[in-house]
């Protein structure tokens, strides 16, 4: 059966998140491979389009109309964030903007919700594949009617792993390249697809065995972290400590391969 939370508030939140993710995804599908106005933000490879902004305006506006007391943290700056709010929405309206701008079919809408400071609901929607990954704390992770479960793989040599590179990769020496080399020499395969939210969901869905990345943001990981946790996965920082909400250090896996992946990652100055 599809995910149907017993908690009435979480059922309401999940229903709203599903609806908004699909509506924003429809905008992306309609504008895919059409003429776009592309701007840069923190770096020349950090892009934003009018589609990002339109999707965020839709999502944030509808959240504020339906649940005016909730806080909203959204990538492009709309909404009103309050980290200590009882219910806090964390929104990436278009995760994978560089892919979207180039017509590369790997992007999504990501909506995570915290309640009382705890991850409670996550929805990630891929509009081109029409795949909606979702989770509610304590009720599992789902893709439609399929309950998600991470792989059972224990041999890193048979693992398919994903990663990414931060927007400051052209300028920073803390660039993930040494770790990338170590992993590519050890795993069966490595992928760099450009959507952190989907990479986390793919570990949850047993399409990947592990994924790591640096210098992400809360909106990149809020939904994906919960989906992966509810599918039985493990998340940490580079030292093996608990993964935090910031996304600055993300190491995720099926759990069985976690120590092997951590051993391959270059230590970072803290």
VOPAGU-2260 file (C-alpha; in pm, 1 decimal, decimal comma):
REM VOPAGU-2260
SITE   aa  ch    i         X         Y         Z
SITE  UNK   A    0       0,0       0,0       0,0
SITE  UNK   A    1     118,8     358,2     -58,4
SITE  UNK   A    2     244,4     552,4     241,4
SITE  UNK   A    3     -48,6     673,2     454,2
SITE  UNK   A    4      62,5     819,7     790,6
SITE  UNK   A    5    -149,3     750,0    1094,9
SITE  UNK   A    6     -59,1    1088,0    1245,6
SITE  UNK   A    7    -316,4    1337,2    1106,8
SITE  UNK   A    8     -74,6    1630,1    1094,2
SITE  UNK   A    9     193,8    1428,6     915,4
SITE  UNK   A   10     -68,8    1296,2     674,1
SITE  UNK   A   11    -167,0    1656,6     595,7
SITE  UNK   A   12     195,2    1763,0     552,8
SITE  UNK   A   13     279,7    1463,2     332,0
SITE  UNK   A   14     -24,4    1525,8     112,1
SITE  UNK   A   15      68,7    1891,9      67,6
SITE  UNK   A   16     435,0    1809,6      -2,6
SITE  UNK   A   17     336,6    1547,7    -262,0
SITE  UNK   A   18     101,8    1787,5    -436,5
SITE  UNK   A   19     350,4    2075,0    -443,3
SITE  UNK   A   20     637,7    1856,0    -560,7
SITE  UNK   A   21     428,3    1728,6    -850,9
SITE  UNK   A   22     303,4    2076,7    -942,0
SITE  UNK   A   23     656,1    2219,5    -938,9
SITE  UNK   A   24     774,6    1916,3   -1134,0
SITE  UNK   A   25     511,6    1988,2   -1399,3
SITE  UNK   A   26     661,2    2336,2   -1445,3
SITE  UNK   A   27    1004,6    2181,0   -1490,2
SITE  UNK   A   28     874,5    1923,4   -1736,3
SITE  UNK   A   29     703,2    2192,3   -1943,3
SITE  UNK   A   30    1014,5    2412,1   -1952,0
SITE  UNK   A   31    1267,3    2132,9   -2004,3
SITE  UNK   A   32    1484,6    2194,4   -2311,9
SITE  UNK   A   33    1324,3    2532,0   -2383,7
SITE  UNK   A   34    1483,1    2877,0   -2384,3
SITE  UNK   A   35    1588,2    2974,1   -2030,6
SITE  UNK   A   36    1727,1    3283,9   -1864,6
SITE  UNK   A   37    2033,3    3157,6   -1678,9
SITE  UNK   A   38    2211,7    3355,8   -1408,5
SITE  UNK   A   39    2499,3    3275,7   -1172,5
SITE  UNK   A   40    2510,6    3298,0    -792,7
SITE  UNK   A   41    2816,6    3210,6    -581,8
SITE  UNK   A   42    3030,2    3097,5    -877,5
SITE  UNK   A   43    3017,1    3069,1   -1254,7
SITE  UNK   A   44    2903,1    2706,0   -1218,1
SITE  UNK   A   45    2636,8    2787,8    -955,6
SITE  UNK   A   46    2332,1    2854,7   -1172,4
SITE  UNK   A   47    1976,1    2972,7   -1121,1
SITE  UNK   A   48    1696,1    3004,3   -1376,2
SITE  UNK   A   49    1351,2    3156,8   -1382,6
SITE  UNK   A   50    1219,9    2800,5   -1343,4
SITE  UNK   A   51    1392,9    2764,4   -1004,2
SITE  UNK   A   52    1227,6    3086,3    -890,7
SITE  UNK   A   53     884,7    3000,1   -1030,4
SITE  UNK   A   54     888,3    2660,3    -861,5
SITE  UNK   A   55     996,6    2812,7    -531,9
SITE  UNK   A   56     731,5    3083,1    -551,7
SITE  UNK   A   57     465,5    2816,4    -605,9
SITE  UNK   A   58     584,0    2590,2    -324,8
SITE  UNK   A   59     647,7    2861,4     -65,8
SITE  UNK   A   60     326,6    3048,4    -146,7
SITE  UNK   A   61     113,5    2738,3    -109,7
SITE  UNK   A   62     282,2    2634,1     215,7
SITE  UNK   A   63     225,1    2980,4     362,5
SITE  UNK   A   64    -138,0    2977,5     252,1
SITE  UNK   A   65    -210,3    2629,4     387,1
SITE  UNK   A   66       5,1    2641,3     702,2
SITE  UNK   A   67      81,1    3005,0     786,2
SITE  UNK   A   68     244,5    2922,7    1118,7
SITE  UNK   A   69     516,8    2704,7     967,0
SITE  UNK   A   70     871,7    2821,8     890,9
SITE  UNK   A   71    1014,1    2778,5     540,1
SITE  UNK   A   72    1380,8    2761,1     440,4
SITE  UNK   A   73    1406,6    2767,0      60,2
SITE  UNK   A   74    1718,0    2776,7    -157,3
SITE  UNK   A   75    1638,3    3093,5    -350,2
SITE  UNK   A   76    1550,2    3288,8     -36,1
SITE  UNK   A   77    1170,4    3302,3     -39,5
SITE  UNK   A   78     975,9    3212,9     271,9
SITE  UNK   A   79    1051,2    3291,0     634,2
SITE  UNK   A   80    1288,8    3058,5     815,7
SITE  UNK   A   81    1295,7    3000,5    1190,8
SITE  UNK   A   82    1521,3    2712,2    1286,9
SITE  UNK   A   83    1340,9    2651,5    1616,6
SITE  UNK   A   84     990,5    2652,3    1463,5
SITE  UNK   A   85     766,2    2360,0    1557,5
SITE  UNK   A   86     722,8    2273,5    1186,4
SITE  UNK   A   87     991,2    2376,7     938,2
SITE  UNK   A   88     986,1    2312,9     564,0
SITE  UNK   A   89    1322,2    2288,0     382,6
SITE  UNK   A   90    1278,4    2328,4       7,8
SITE  UNK   A   91    1500,8    2284,7    -295,5
SITE  UNK   A   92    1264,3    2381,4    -575,8
SITE  UNK   A   93    1495,4    2246,6    -847,4
SITE  UNK   A   94    1783,9    2027,4    -735,8
SITE  UNK   A   95    2016,1    1985,5   -1031,9
SITE  UNK   A   96    1983,5    2329,6   -1190,9
SITE  UNK   A   97    2303,3    2292,6   -1393,9
SITE  UNK   A   98    2167,8    1970,1   -1540,6
SITE  UNK   A   99    1832,5    2134,9   -1611,9
SITE  UNK   A  100    1998,6    2434,2   -1780,0
SITE  UNK   A  101    2196,1    2201,3   -2008,5
SITE  UNK   A  102    1907,4    1967,9   -2089,0
SITE  UNK   A  103    2065,4    1682,7   -1894,8
SITE  UNK   A  104    1774,1    1473,0   -1761,3
SITE  UNK   A  105    1874,4    1450,0   -1396,5
SITE  UNK   A  106    1694,3    1692,6   -1164,3
SITE  UNK   A  107    1412,1    1695,1    -911,6
SITE  UNK   A  108    1204,0    1878,9    -653,3
SITE  UNK   A  109    1305,4    1816,5    -291,7
SITE  UNK   A  110    1083,4    1899,6       7,8
SITE  UNK   A  111    1183,1    1803,1     360,6
SITE  UNK   A  112     985,7    1883,1     675,5
SITE  UNK   A  113    1105,5    1890,0    1035,3
SITE  UNK   A  114     872,4    1875,5    1333,7
SITE  UNK   A  115    1002,4    1969,8    1677,8
SITE  UNK   A  116    1354,0    1973,9    1529,3
SITE  UNK   A  117    1332,0    1616,1    1400,2
SITE  UNK   A  118    1312,9    1506,8    1037,1
SITE  UNK   A  119     951,2    1402,8     988,5
SITE  UNK   A  120     855,1    1401,9     617,1
SITE  UNK   A  121    1055,6    1384,3     295,1
SITE  UNK   A  122     940,8    1400,5     -66,0
SITE  UNK   A  123    1166,4    1397,3    -372,5
SITE  UNK   A  124    1002,2    1406,3    -714,6
SITE  UNK   A  125    1172,4    1334,3   -1047,2
SITE  UNK   A  126     939,0    1491,0   -1305,7
SITE  UNK   A  127    1086,3    1324,7   -1613,9
SITE  UNK   A  128    1061,7     970,2   -1476,4
SITE  UNK   A  129     747,2    1056,5   -1277,2
SITE  UNK   A  130     902,7     897,3    -968,4
SITE  UNK   A  131     803,0    1027,4    -625,7
SITE  UNK   A  132    1022,1     909,6    -337,5
SITE  UNK   A  133     873,3     974,4       4,4
SITE  UNK   A  134     912,5     893,1     370,9
SITE  UNK   A  135     753,7     963,3     706,9
SITE  UNK   A  136     953,9     903,2    1023,3
SITE  UNK   A  137     883,6     556,2    1157,6
SITE  UNK   A  138     669,5     454,6     858,1
SITE  UNK   A  139     929,8     362,8     600,0
SITE  UNK   A  140    1044,1     500,1     266,5
SITE  UNK   A  141     841,3     442,2     -46,4
SITE  UNK   A  142     845,0     480,2    -422,7
SITE  UNK   A  143     478,1     451,5    -514,4
SITE  UNK   A  144     359,9     119,6    -370,4
SITE  UNK   A  145     714,5     -17,3    -334,9
SITE  UNK   A  146     871,5      -1,6       9,0
SITE  UNK   A  147    1237,9      91,8     -25,8
SITE  UNK   A  148    1527,2    -101,0     123,9
SITE  UNK   A  149    1901,1     -42,8      82,4
SITE  UNK   A  150    2123,8    -307,7     -72,2
SITE  UNK   A  151    2278,8    -595,4     121,2
SITE  UNK   A  152    2617,7    -551,2     -50,2
SITE  UNK   A  153    2919,2    -602,0     178,4
SITE  UNK   A  154    3205,6    -603,1     -73,5
SITE  UNK   A  155    3318,8    -252,3    -170,8
SITE  UNK   A  156    3470,0    -393,1    -487,7
SITE  UNK   A  157    3115,9    -467,6    -609,1
SITE  UNK   A  158    2970,4    -131,8    -503,3
SITE  UNK   A  159    2824,8     137,1    -727,3
SITE  UNK   A  160    2893,3     472,1    -561,2
SITE  UNK   A  161    2802,9     833,2    -639,4
SITE  UNK   A  162    2956,4    1167,2    -548,0
SITE  UNK   A  163    2962,9    1532,2    -652,4
SITE  UNK   A  164    3177,6    1843,2    -641,1
SITE  UNK   A  165    3112,3    2173,6    -468,5
SITE  UNK   A  166    3057,2    2500,7    -652,0
SITE  UNK   A  167    3398,3    2627,1    -533,4
SITE  UNK   A  168    3584,6    2334,9    -694,5
SITE  UNK   A  169    3767,3    2571,2    -933,9
SITE  UNK   A  170    3919,9    2767,9    -644,7
SITE  UNK   A  171    3935,0    2549,2    -333,2
SITE  UNK   A  172    4194,0    2282,3    -255,1
SITE  UNK   A  173    3926,8    2110,9     -44,0
SITE  UNK   A  174    3788,4    1973,5    -369,2
SITE  UNK   A  175    3701,5    1602,7    -316,0
SITE  UNK   A  176    3943,4    1493,2    -589,6
SITE  UNK   A  177    4172,3    1282,0    -369,6
SITE  UNK   A  178    3871,7    1099,2    -226,0
SITE  UNK   A  179    3730,5    1055,4    -575,7
SITE  UNK   A  180    4054,9     892,8    -689,3
SITE  UNK   A  181    4060,0     655,4    -392,7
SITE  UNK   A  182    3701,7     544,5    -444,9
SITE  UNK   A  183    3721,7     507,4    -822,5
SITE  UNK   A  184    4021,7     275,6    -773,7
SITE  UNK   A  185    3829,4      61,6    -524,4
SITE  UNK   A  186    3461,5      43,4    -623,8
SITE  UNK   A  187    3296,6    -137,3    -913,5
SITE  UNK   A  188    3179,4     197,2   -1051,2
SITE  UNK   A  189    3134,7     561,9    -963,7
SITE  UNK   A  190    2876,2     812,0   -1085,6
SITE  UNK   A  191    2858,5    1191,2   -1069,1
SITE  UNK   A  192    2504,0    1285,3   -1167,2
SITE  UNK   A  193    2455,7    1632,4   -1020,7
SITE  UNK   A  194    2153,3    1590,4    -791,1
SITE  UNK   A  195    2227,1    1518,3    -425,2
SITE  UNK   A  196    1860,6    1457,7    -343,4
SITE  UNK   A  197    1826,5    1192,0    -611,8
SITE  UNK   A  198    2159,1    1031,0    -518,8
SITE  UNK   A  199    2037,7     985,4    -160,5
SITE  UNK   A  200    1709,5     840,5    -289,1
SITE  UNK   A  201    1897,8     604,5    -517,4
SITE  UNK   A  202    2092,4     464,7    -220,5
SITE  UNK   A  203    1756,9     419,2     -46,8
SITE  UNK   A  204    1615,0     245,4    -354,9
SITE  UNK   A  205    1914,0       7,2    -388,6
SITE  UNK   A  206    2019,4     163,4    -717,8
SITE  UNK   A  207    2340,7     282,3    -552,4
SITE  UNK   A  208    2530,6     129,0    -262,3
SITE  UNK   A  209    2677,3     453,7    -127,0
SITE  UNK   A  210    2710,6     827,9    -187,3
SITE  UNK   A  211    2929,8    1102,1     -41,9
SITE  UNK   A  212    2974,9    1474,3    -102,8
SITE  UNK   A  213    3107,6    1795,8      54,7
SITE  UNK   A  214    2970,1    2145,6     105,7
SITE  UNK   A  215    2604,1    2077,3      45,5
SITE  UNK   A  216    2321,6    2274,5     207,0
SITE  UNK   A  217    2019,8    2181,0     420,2
SITE  UNK   A  218    1781,3    2196,9     122,2
SITE  UNK   A  219    1996,4    1946,5     -69,7
SITE  UNK   A  220    1966,8    1677,9     197,6
SITE  UNK   A  221    1662,5    1738,8     421,7
SITE  UNK   A  222    1426,7    1508,1     232,6
SITE  UNK   A  223    1687,0    1259,2     111,2
SITE  UNK   A  224    1831,7    1198,2     457,2
SITE  UNK   A  225    1495,4    1087,0     593,2
SITE  UNK   A  226    1416,8     873,7     288,5
SITE  UNK   A  227    1752,4     697,0     320,5
SITE  UNK   A  228    1723,6     649,3     696,8
SITE  UNK   A  229    1375,9     502,1     660,3
SITE  UNK   A  230    1510,3     261,2     395,7
SITE  UNK   A  231    1767,6     128,1     642,7
SITE  UNK   A  232    2065,8     333,4     528,7
SITE  UNK   A  233    2334,5     503,3     735,1
SITE  UNK   A  234    2448,3     867,5     726,3
SITE  UNK   A  235    2754,0    1024,1     889,0
SITE  UNK   A  236    3014,8    1295,0     851,8
SITE  UNK   A  237    3369,2    1217,9     732,0
SITE  UNK   A  238    3484,3    1117,6    1081,6
SITE  UNK   A  239    3196,2     872,3    1121,3
SITE  UNK   A  240    3001,3    1098,5    1356,2
SITE  UNK   A  241    2631,6    1172,6    1313,7
SITE  UNK   A  242    2542,6    1348,9     990,7
SITE  UNK   A  243    2405,5    1694,6    1066,8
SITE  UNK   A  244    2136,3    1902,4     898,3
SITE  UNK   A  245    2380,8    2137,2     725,3
SITE  UNK   A  246    2499,1    1895,4     458,1
SITE  UNK   A  247    2859,7    2016,4     486,8
SITE  UNK   A  248    2988,1    1657,8     508,1
SITE  UNK   A  249    2770,1    1376,9     376,3
SITE  UNK   A  250    2868,2    1011,4     379,0
SITE  UNK   A  251    2579,3     774,1     314,7
SITE  UNK   A  252    2559,4     403,6     246,5
SITE  UNK   A  253    2371,9      81,6     299,6
SITE  UNK   A  254    2551,2      62,4     636,1
SITE  UNK   A  255    2750,5    -249,0     549,8
SITE  UNK   A  256    2993,8     -52,4     333,4
SITE  UNK   A  257    3016,2     256,3     552,3
SITE  UNK   A  258    3347,6     188,7     723,4
SITE  UNK   A  259    3509,4      90,2     394,2
SITE  UNK   A  260    3395,1     415,7     233,1
SITE  UNK   A  261    3509,1     627,3     528,1
SITE  UNK   A  262    3856,0     467,2     507,2
SITE  UNK   A  263    3888,0     585,2     145,4
SITE  UNK   A  264    3788,1     946,0     207,5
SITE  UNK   A  265    4060,1    1204,8     262,3
SITE  UNK   A  266    4059,3    1350,2     614,8
SITE  UNK   A  267    3949,5    1713,4     625,7
SITE  UNK   A  268    4073,8    1999,7     839,5
SITE  UNK   A  269    3808,7    2098,0    1093,1
